[in-house]
Amino acid sequence: MVKHGQTGDFWPSQRFLVARMIAPVPEGYRGRIIELGAGTGALTVRLAERCRDARLLACEINAALASMNRARLTEAGVLGRAEVVVESAEHLLAALPQRGIRKVRYVISGIPLGNMAGKRVRGLIGTIRRVLIPGGLYIQFQHSLMDRAKIREVFPKLRITPVWLNVPPAVVYYATR
């Protein structure tokens, strides 16, 4: 069952938004990429197709959405390079060392920060910073600028790009550690 309080939108991210979010990741990237709030897999599939040598670890708190994501990855023939787990972003990030992952270069998130309490948002953003290597990139999309200050507190090096052609329009935050 889809729980809209856990999702950022009623529709999957559209190609304009997905293209903006994955653009900073080089096609030949060979490392690990973490995706938070992976939803039905619109971004997960495109990223796995674009970065054929990368390994994706995606989390989605909603089991129904995670199942749809896995089905899309299977249909695209890229499930072997992407794993979708049903758990919260906080739990996934805390368990990275148990998965043999210390630090990553990219964390991409579609988590609806506006649906979360401020303290939880700050904690999540701080954890994301800790799992990034120096120079690593946290990419987050939202449908408003209301969490800009919270992100900038932790990531002073922040660039914001609007995506007007997405429905509804969105903004992408590019935060460098």
N, C-alpha and C positions, 0 to 999 in steps of 0.2 A: 504494500500500500504506500502510495506517495503521500508524504506529510509535508504540506506546503510551508509550514513554519520552519522546516529544516532546509528548504530549497530557496535559492535566490531568485527564481523566476518560474513562470509557468511553462516556458518554452526553453528548449535547449539553446545553448549559445549558438549564434549564427556565424556563418563563415567569415564575415568581416571582423567580428570580435575574436574568433579563434585565430585568425591570421595575425592579428595584432599581438595576441598573447604569446604565440609560439615564434614570432619573427626573430627575437633575440637569440634563440637557441640555434646554433649552427647545424646545418643538415648532417654534417659529418661528426657531430658530437658522439663520443663513445662512452660517456659516463652514465651515472645514475641521475634520474630526474624524479622528483617527488611531486605528485599532484594531489592537492587537497580539495575535497568537495567535488569529486569527479563526475557526479551526476550520471546521466545516461551514456556518456562517453563521446560527446561531440568533439571535445578537445583531445581526449585520450587517443582516439583513433587517428585523428589528423597528426598528432605529435608522433605516434608510433610509425605511421607511414612516412613521415618526413625524416625522422632521425632513426634510420634503420639499424644503426650500431649502438644506440642508447638502450638502457633498461629503465622502464617506467615502473614506479610503485605508486599506485593510486589508491586513495581511500575515499569511501563514501559511507556515511553513517546510515543511510537508508538502504536496506537490503534489496528492495524492489528496484531501485535505480541502479545499484551495483550489478544486479543480475542482467538488467538491460545493457549495461556497459560491457559486461563480459560477452554477451551475445553479439554485440556490435563488433567487438575486437575479434571474435571468432569468425564472423562473417567477412571481415576485412583481411583475415589471415595473419593477424599480428599478435594474437593472444600470447604467443611464446615470448614476446619481448615486453609485455605489459602484464602486471599483476594487479588485480583489483581486490582490496580487502574491505570488509564491512567493519569499520570502527571509526572512532572520532579522530580528528586530526591530532589532537593532543596525545592520544594513546599511541597513534602510529609514530609520531615524532619522538616520543619518549622511548619507544621500543626499537628505534633504528639500530642502536649498538647490538642488540640481540640478533638482528638480521645481518650483522656484519657490515653495517653502514655507519661510518663515523661522521663524515661531513659530505655535503653535496654542493654542486655549483648552481643548481636551479631548483627552486620551489615555486610551483605554479598553483594558484588557488582561485577557486570559484566559490569559496565559502561565503555565504551571505553575512558578512560581519555586522550589518545593521540589525540582524535578528538576534544578536548575542549581547549579553551584558558587557558593559565597558571594561570591567575588570578581567573578564574572560578574554575579550579581544586583545587587551594589552598583554596578557599572559601568552596567548597564542602567537602574537607578533614577536614577542621576546624569544620564544622557543624557536620560531622560524629563523631568527637571526643567529641563534646559537648553533643550528645545524648547518648553516651556510659557511662555506670557506670564505676567507677574505677575498673580496671582489665578486662574491657570489651574488646571484640575482633572485629576488623575491618578486614575482609577478602576480598581481591580484586584480581581479575585475570587480566592479561594483556598479550599481545604477545611480549612485549619488556620491557626493564628496564628503559626506558627514564623518567618515572615519579617516580622512586625510591627516588630521592633527595627530591621531593615535599612531598612525604608521610613521609619520615624520618624527615623533618622539624617539622611536627606536632606530629608524633609518633616515638620518638627516639628508642623505643623498637620494632624493626622491624626484622622479619625473612622472608627470601625469599626462595621458593622451586620451582625448575623447574619441568615441566610436559612434558617430552620429547615425551610421547606416544600420546599426543593430536595432532590433525592436524588442523592448524599449532601448533607447540610447544608453550607452554605458561609458564608463571611464576605465582605463587600465593604469594601474600604478606600477611603475618600475622602480623598485627599491634596491639599491646596491649596498652590500655590507662593506 
